[in-house]
Amino acid sequence: MQRVAKDRTIVSADVEGYLVDDADRRQADIEGAIQRLLAGKPIQSDGSLTAVTLAIEARVSRATMYRRYRHLVDEFTAQAESFGARDECRHPNARSVRK
């Protein structure tokens, strides 16, 4: 269930009826995607340790991710670099996704 708050932000109710801001949900989606990618267990992507793959895994547009959640992108990039990752590297445990 969604409704528009007085300040025109969209809020939705979770299963227990608490109001959850869409921004909080997107942040949780990105944080979950970071954990999955770093663990080598992607669901939506090929497991590449890149910001583009992070957006795909989190189901968030790249523009939104960079505009509002740059701190999470920077955190992910720093952690990915600890694996020795570069643009085309994947986590050693990542599976390949066939189209």
N, C-alpha and C positions, 0 to 999 in steps of 0.2 A: 504494500500500500504506500503510495506517495502523496505528498501534499506540498504546497508551496508555502514557506514560512513568510512572516511579515517582511523580512529583508530580501525576499525573492529568491532565497536559496531553496533548492529542492531537498527535502528530507524524506526519508523512508522509514517505515517501522520494521524492526526486526521481528523474529518469531515470538518474542516475549512482549512485543508492543512498545519497546523503547524506541525513541526517535534516534536515528543514526544519520548523520550527515553524509552525503555522497563522497565528500572529500576524505572523510575518515575511512570509508569503505575502500576507496581507491588506494589510499596509503597502505591499508592492510593487504590489498591484492598485490601491490608492488613488493612489500616486505615478504609475503609468502613466496612470490616468484624468485626473489633473491635467495631465499633459503633453499628452494627446490633446485635452482640452477647451480648453486655452490655445492649442493649435495650430489649433483650429477643425476637428478631425478626429474627432468623436465616433463611437463604434461602437454603443453601446447607448442613447443618449439624443438629445435634440433639440439639444444643444450649448449650452443655457443655462448661464451662468456663475453657478450657484447651488450651495449645499451639497447640496440635494436631488438635483440633477442629478449632482453628483459621486458621491453614494452609488449612484445608478442606474448610472452609467458604470462604477463600480468593482465593482458587484455585491456591495455590502456594505450591511448594514442601517444606517439612519440612527442608530439607538441605539448600535450598536457603533462607528460612525465617530465620533460625538460623545464617547462614553465613553472610548475607547482611543486615538483618533487625532485628538484636538482640535487638536494642534499642526499637523497636515497640513491640517485644515479652515481654520485661521487663516491658514496660508501661502497656500492657494488663494484665500481671500477677499481677502487683500492683493494678490495678483497680479491677480485679476479686477478689482479696483477700479482698477488701473493702466490697464485698458482703458476706464475710465469706466463700468463695468458697475454696474447696479443689479439689483433682484430679477427683472425680466423681460427683461433684456438678454441678447443672445447674442453670441458672438464673430462678427466680421464675415465670417469664412470658413465658419461652421457651416452644415451642410446641414439641411434640415427633414426630420423623420421622419414618415412617414405611417403611421397605424394601420390 
